[in-house]
Amino acid sequence: MWAGAKVHDCIKHSLTNLRRGISVLDVDQIIDITLNQMRGEFRSSREKRYHTHQKTCALFEHEYETAVSDDDWKQTADNMEQCLRNFYSSETFATLRDLPRRMWLEVENFSSFNMNNTKLWAVLDCSFRTEDGGITIIDWKTGRSMSEDVSMQLSCYAMYAMEKWGIDPEKVKLIEYNFMANQGVEFTVGASGIENTKTFIAVSIADMQSLLG
């Protein structure tokens, strides 16, 4: 999770710069900066500085003194590096790098939409308009295998796009991009999928509200 968060932070920073017309650093520079950050955070966590300095890195393994070999820690850093190298050499990044600034929509904005007078929170990793009048939403994954079932999550993103930008779900392209696999899988959500998701959410909300009764 720590390595995954660092990968997300790097890519968010790069894409935010692209949206602003700022050039992106070379991948080797990005990796060096990130590795140095991780080394500093690791030392801080190992010394448990988070007990006296809020909002500093606090790793589960250090707090609960879980044994982790040096090789495992190195593998964590190696995984981070591989994810970044895959992304910055990918066709996905090439597309985003050449995207006109007017086409960008959101990069990890903390936002929300409403359903049945209930606020639902959503954070889209990356979203942009396409020349054919559609919208593409990309969700980043850092695990080694592609998710077996992401339809519910991506369907929620389609619902968000419908309310936020007034677009039909058929015009929303949803992509799950896995950094380790260096692969993107496309999904589309139709009207029936949206209705199924709404039903699932409504039942979930009712279940949670019943516990507050």
Backbone hydrogen bonds, N-H to C=O, Kabsch-Sander energy under -0.5 kcal/mol:
donor,donor_aa,acceptor,acceptor_aa,energy
5,A,1,M,-2.3
6,K,2,W,-2.0
7,V,3,A,-2.2
8,H,4,G,-2.4
9,D,5,A,-2.4
10,C,6,K,-2.3
11,I,7,V,-2.4
12,K,8,H,-2.7
13,H,9,D,-2.3
14,S,10,C,-2.4
15,L,11,I,-2.8
16,T,12,K,-2.3
17,N,13,H,-1.9
18,L,14,S,-2.2
19,R,15,L,-2.3
20,R,16,T,-1.2
21,G,18,L,-1.4
22,I,17,N,-3.2
29,Q,26,D,-0.5
30,I,26,D,-2.2
31,I,27,V,-2.5
32,D,28,D,-2.3
33,I,29,Q,-2.5
34,T,30,I,-2.3
35,L,31,I,-2.9
36,N,32,D,-2.2
37,Q,33,I,-2.0
38,M,34,T,-2.5
39,R,35,L,-2.5
40,G,36,N,-2.1
41,E,37,Q,-2.6
42,F,38,M,-2.7
43,R,39,R,-2.3
44,S,40,G,-2.3
45,S,41,E,-2.6
46,R,42,F,-2.9
47,E,43,R,-1.9
48,K,45,S,-1.5
49,R,44,S,-2.4
51,H,48,K,-1.6
52,T,49,R,-1.6
53,H,49,R,-2.5
54,Q,52,T,-0.5
56,T,53,H,-0.9
62,H,59,L,-1.0
63,E,59,L,-2.1
64,Y,60,F,-2.5
65,E,62,H,-0.7
66,T,61,E,-2.3
73,W,69,S,-2.0
74,K,70,D,-2.6
75,Q,71,D,-2.3
76,T,72,D,-1.8
77,A,73,W,-1.7
78,D,74,K,-2.7
79,N,75,Q,-2.6
80,M,76,T,-1.9
81,E,77,A,-2.3
82,Q,78,D,-2.6
83,C,79,N,-2.5
84,L,80,M,-2.1
85,R,81,E,-2.7
86,N,82,Q,-2.6
87,F,83,C,-2.3
88,Y,84,L,-2.7
89,S,85,R,-0.9
90,S,87,F,-1.8
93,F,87,F,-0.6
94,A,90,S,-1.8
95,T,91,E,-2.4
96,L,92,T,-2.1
97,R,93,F,-3.0
98,D,94,A,-1.5
99,L,96,L,-0.9
103,M,100,P,-2.0
104,W,100,P,-0.5
104,W,101,R,-1.0
105,L,127,S,-2.2
106,E,127,S,-1.1
108,E,124,L,-2.5
109,N,124,L,-0.5
111,S,109,N,-1.0
111,S,122,A,-2.5
113,F,120,L,-2.5
115,M,118,T,-2.3
118,T,115,M,-1.1
120,L,113,F,-3.6
122,A,111,S,-2.7
124,L,109,N,-0.5
126,C,138,I,-1.1
127,S,106,E,-2.1
128,F,136,T,-2.1
129,R,103,M,-3.2
130,T,134,G,-2.4
133,G,130,T,-1.9
135,I,171,K,-2.2
136,T,128,F,-2.9
137,I,173,K,-2.9
138,I,126,C,-3.0
139,D,175,I,-3.0
140,W,138,I,-0.5
141,K,177,Y,-2.4
154,L,150,V,-2.6
155,S,151,S,-2.3
156,C,152,M,-1.9
157,Y,153,Q,-1.6
158,A,154,L,-2.0
159,M,155,S,-2.1
160,Y,156,C,-2.3
161,A,157,Y,-2.4
162,M,158,A,-2.2
163,E,159,M,-2.0
164,K,160,Y,-3.2
165,W,161,A,-2.5
166,G,162,M,-1.0
167,I,161,A,-0.7
171,K,168,D,-1.8
172,V,169,P,-1.7
173,K,135,I,-3.0
173,K,171,K,-0.6
174,L,172,V,-0.6
174,L,187,F,-2.5
175,I,137,I,-2.8
176,E,185,V,-2.6
177,Y,139,D,-2.4
177,Y,175,I,-0.7
178,N,176,E,-0.6
178,N,183,Q,-3.1
179,F,141,K,-3.1
179,F,177,Y,-0.6
180,M,143,G,-0.5
182,N,178,N,-1.2
183,Q,178,N,-1.7
185,V,176,E,-2.4
187,F,174,L,-3.2
189,V,169,P,-0.6
194,I,190,G,-2.0
195,E,191,A,-2.2
196,N,192,S,-2.2
197,T,193,G,-2.1
198,K,194,I,-2.5
199,T,195,E,-2.2
200,F,196,N,-2.3
201,I,197,T,-2.7
202,A,198,K,-2.6
203,V,199,T,-2.3
204,S,200,F,-2.3
205,I,201,I,-2.9
206,A,202,A,-2.3
207,D,203,V,-2.4
208,M,204,S,-2.2
209,Q,205,I,-2.8
210,S,206,A,-1.9
211,L,207,D,-0.9
211,L,208,M,-0.6
212,L,208,M,-0.6
212,L,209,Q,-1.0
213,G,209,Q,-0.6
213,G,210,S,-0.6
